[in-house]
Amino acid sequence: MESAGFFGLIAEARLLNAGCNVKRETMAVVEVKNIQGERVSEIDLAEEIFNVEVKKSVLNDVVRMQLANRRRGTAKVKRRSEIRGSTRKLFRQKGTGRARRGSIKSPLLRGGGVTFGPEPRDYSYKLPKKVRRLALKMALSAKYRDNEIIVLDGFALNQVKTKAVASTLRHLALEKPLIVIHEKDENLELSSRNIPGVKILRVEGLNVYDILNHKTLVLLEPSIKGIEGRLAA
């Protein structure tokens, strides 16, 4: 009987260990509101996307990459050989007491060429895809932890009307919002493009810099599945 009890305890311990090793997918719950600010329902956000550990160094690397890739790199100066001017010697070599001058295009003279100026160049570079995806998850997680994510059930407009969008944003008290939509919405995009601090992005255009650059992240409910589908890996 004692041996049976002993082996029973071992079996129970193994079952508990097995249960502890099972990976459970937990979710973060967020309220869904309508454009009047009323609570409509709740939605679950995937923990592995909206609640990961945030590392500032990773976010910094990706933001620097994005800003570098936006640089046009068209700054250009004229070298000595590109200056338009006479090739005549300014004055005779000896007897004047002045420094020897051979060309009016000299970098030492006003209007001459530039010696160490910028040339057109490509500033862009790429970080590994896994790093970029991780940084996007971290940016979303940072917004979630700071309670700066608002989920709306919809934002339908019958026509292009900037006043209607501005009034809704003011009513919801959204400060410098980034609104993420799941598909093209011309009425909403055109209505909001003239409002300072407001930006509309589709799911495929969501990026780290814009998330961090805006105070509030507004997600339309259908866009959440698109974000989770894009980052699920």
C-alpha positions as CSV (number, residue, x, y, z in Angstrom):
1,M,0.0,0.0,0.0
2,E,2.8,2.4,0.8
3,S,4.6,1.6,-2.5
4,A,1.3,2.2,-4.3
5,G,0.9,5.6,-2.6
6,F,4.5,6.5,-3.4
7,F,4.1,5.7,-7.1
8,G,0.8,7.5,-7.1
9,L,2.5,10.7,-5.9
10,I,5.2,10.3,-8.5
11,A,2.6,10.0,-11.3
12,E,0.7,13.0,-9.9
13,A,3.9,15.1,-9.9
14,R,4.6,14.1,-13.5
15,L,1.2,15.2,-14.5
16,L,1.6,18.5,-12.8
17,N,5.0,19.0,-14.5
18,A,3.5,18.2,-17.8
19,G,0.7,20.7,-17.2
20,C,3.3,23.4,-16.3
21,N,5.2,22.7,-19.6
22,V,2.1,23.3,-21.7
23,K,2.3,26.7,-23.4
24,R,-0.8,28.6,-22.8
25,E,-1.6,31.6,-25.1
26,T,-2.9,34.4,-22.8
27,M,-4.7,37.4,-24.1
28,A,-4.9,41.1,-23.1
29,V,-8.4,42.5,-23.0
30,V,-9.2,46.0,-24.4
31,E,-12.5,47.8,-24.5
32,V,-14.1,48.5,-27.9
33,K,-15.8,51.9,-28.2
34,N,-17.9,53.6,-30.8
35,I,-17.3,57.0,-32.2
36,Q,-19.6,58.5,-29.4
37,G,-17.1,57.1,-26.8
38,E,-19.6,54.5,-25.5
39,R,-18.3,51.0,-24.6
40,V,-19.6,48.5,-27.1
41,S,-17.8,45.3,-26.3
42,E,-14.3,43.8,-25.5
43,I,-11.6,42.3,-27.7
44,D,-8.7,40.1,-26.9
45,L,-5.2,41.1,-28.0
46,A,-2.5,38.5,-28.4
47,E,0.0,38.7,-25.6
48,E,2.9,37.7,-27.9
49,I,2.3,40.9,-30.0
50,F,0.8,43.5,-27.6
51,N,2.6,42.5,-24.3
52,V,6.2,41.7,-25.0
53,E,9.2,43.0,-23.2
54,V,10.2,46.5,-24.5
55,K,13.8,47.2,-25.2
56,K,14.7,50.8,-26.0
57,S,17.8,49.8,-27.9
58,V,15.9,47.8,-30.4
59,L,13.3,50.6,-30.9
60,N,16.2,53.1,-31.3
61,D,17.9,51.0,-34.0
62,V,14.8,50.6,-36.1
63,V,13.8,54.3,-35.8
64,R,17.3,55.3,-36.8
65,M,17.0,53.0,-39.8
66,Q,13.7,54.4,-40.8
67,L,14.8,58.0,-40.6
68,A,18.0,57.2,-42.5
69,N,16.0,55.5,-45.3
70,R,13.9,58.6,-45.6
71,R,16.9,60.8,-46.3
72,R,17.1,61.8,-50.0
73,G,20.9,62.2,-50.0
74,T,20.8,64.9,-52.7
75,A,23.1,67.5,-51.0
76,K,25.7,68.5,-53.5
77,V,28.4,71.2,-53.8
78,K,30.4,72.2,-56.9
79,R,34.0,71.2,-57.0
80,R,36.8,73.3,-58.6
81,S,36.4,71.5,-61.9
82,E,32.6,72.2,-62.0
83,I,32.8,76.0,-61.5
84,R,32.1,78.1,-64.5
85,G,34.8,80.8,-65.0
86,S,37.9,81.8,-66.9
87,T,41.0,79.7,-66.9
88,R,43.2,82.8,-67.3
89,K,45.9,83.5,-64.8
90,L,44.7,86.3,-62.5
91,F,48.1,88.2,-62.5
92,R,51.7,87.5,-63.2
93,Q,53.6,85.0,-61.1
94,K,56.3,87.3,-59.8
95,G,56.8,90.9,-58.9
96,T,53.5,91.8,-57.4
97,G,54.1,90.8,-53.8
98,R,50.9,88.8,-53.7
99,A,50.3,85.1,-53.3
100,R,50.6,83.1,-56.5
101,R,47.2,82.6,-58.1
102,G,46.6,80.3,-61.0
103,S,42.8,80.2,-61.3
104,I,39.7,82.1,-60.3
105,K,38.1,78.8,-59.4
106,S,40.4,78.1,-56.5
107,P,38.6,77.0,-53.3
108,L,40.5,79.8,-51.5
109,L,38.7,82.5,-53.4
110,R,35.2,83.8,-53.1
111,G,33.0,82.1,-55.7
112,G,35.5,79.2,-56.2
113,G,34.9,75.5,-55.8
114,V,34.3,73.7,-52.5
115,T,37.0,71.3,-51.2
116,F,35.3,69.1,-48.7
117,G,31.5,69.4,-49.3
118,P,28.8,66.8,-49.5
119,E,28.2,64.6,-52.6
120,P,25.0,62.7,-53.4
121,R,24.9,59.4,-51.5
122,D,22.6,56.7,-50.3
123,Y,22.0,56.7,-46.6
124,S,19.6,53.7,-46.5
125,Y,20.4,50.4,-44.9
126,K,18.4,47.4,-43.6
127,L,18.2,45.6,-40.3
128,P,17.3,41.9,-40.1
129,K,13.6,41.2,-40.7
130,K,13.3,39.5,-37.3
131,V,14.6,42.7,-35.6
132,R,12.1,44.9,-37.5
133,R,9.2,42.6,-36.6
134,L,10.3,42.5,-32.9
135,A,10.5,46.3,-32.8
136,L,7.0,46.6,-34.1
137,K,5.7,44.3,-31.4
138,M,7.6,46.3,-28.8
139,A,6.1,49.6,-30.0
140,L,2.6,48.1,-29.9
141,S,3.4,46.7,-26.4
142,A,4.6,50.1,-25.2
143,K,1.4,51.7,-26.3
144,Y,-0.7,49.0,-24.6
145,R,1.2,49.3,-21.3
146,D,0.8,53.0,-21.3
147,N,-2.9,52.7,-21.9
148,E,-2.5,54.7,-25.2
149,I,-4.4,52.2,-27.4
150,I,-8.0,52.9,-28.3
151,V,-10.1,50.4,-30.2
152,L,-13.1,51.7,-32.2
153,D,-15.7,49.5,-33.8
154,G,-15.7,51.7,-36.9
155,F,-15.2,55.2,-38.3
156,A,-17.6,55.3,-41.3
157,L,-18.1,58.6,-43.2
158,N,-20.7,59.1,-45.9
159,Q,-18.6,61.9,-47.5
160,V,-15.3,63.7,-47.3
161,K,-15.9,66.0,-44.3
162,T,-12.9,67.3,-42.3
163,K,-15.2,68.9,-39.8
164,A,-16.9,65.6,-38.9
165,V,-13.5,63.9,-38.2
166,A,-12.2,66.8,-36.2
167,S,-15.4,66.8,-34.1
168,T,-15.2,63.1,-33.4
169,L,-11.5,63.2,-32.4
170,R,-12.3,66.2,-30.1
171,H,-15.2,64.4,-28.5
172,L,-13.0,61.3,-27.9
173,A,-10.2,63.5,-26.5
174,L,-7.6,61.8,-28.8
175,E,-4.3,63.6,-28.7
176,K,-2.2,63.4,-31.9
177,P,-3.8,60.1,-32.9
178,L,-2.5,57.5,-35.4
179,I,-5.5,55.8,-36.8
180,V,-4.9,52.3,-38.3
181,I,-7.5,51.0,-40.8
182,H,-7.7,47.5,-42.4
183,E,-8.5,48.6,-45.9
184,K,-8.6,51.7,-48.1
185,D,-11.1,54.3,-46.9
186,E,-10.9,57.3,-49.1
187,N,-13.4,59.4,-47.3
188,L,-11.6,59.0,-43.9
189,E,-8.1,59.4,-45.5
190,L,-9.1,62.6,-47.3
191,S,-11.1,64.0,-44.4
192,S,-8.2,63.7,-41.9
193,R,-5.2,64.7,-44.0
194,N,-5.6,68.4,-43.3
195,I,-5.9,68.0,-39.5
196,P,-2.6,68.7,-37.7
197,G,-1.2,65.8,-35.8
198,V,-3.6,63.2,-37.3
199,K,-2.3,60.4,-39.6
200,I,-4.2,57.5,-41.2
201,L,-2.3,54.3,-41.9
202,R,-3.4,50.9,-43.3
203,V,-2.3,47.7,-41.6
204,E,0.4,47.1,-44.2
205,G,2.0,50.5,-43.6
206,L,2.1,50.3,-39.8
207,N,5.6,51.1,-38.6
208,V,7.6,51.7,-35.4
209,Y,8.4,55.4,-36.0
210,D,4.8,56.5,-36.6
211,I,3.6,54.5,-33.6
212,L,6.1,56.1,-31.3
213,N,5.7,59.6,-32.9
214,H,2.0,59.7,-32.1
215,K,0.5,60.0,-28.7
216,T,-2.5,57.8,-29.2
217,L,-2.8,54.6,-31.3
218,V,-6.4,54.2,-32.6
219,L,-7.1,50.8,-34.0
220,L,-10.3,50.0,-35.9
221,E,-11.5,46.7,-34.7
222,P,-11.1,44.9,-38.1
223,S,-7.5,46.0,-38.3
224,I,-6.4,44.0,-35.3
225,K,-6.7,40.7,-37.1
226,G,-4.6,42.2,-39.9
227,I,-1.9,43.3,-37.4
228,E,-1.9,39.9,-35.7
229,G,-1.8,38.1,-39.0
230,R,1.1,40.2,-40.2
231,L,3.2,39.7,-37.0
232,A,2.2,36.1,-36.2
233,A,5.5,34.2,-36.6
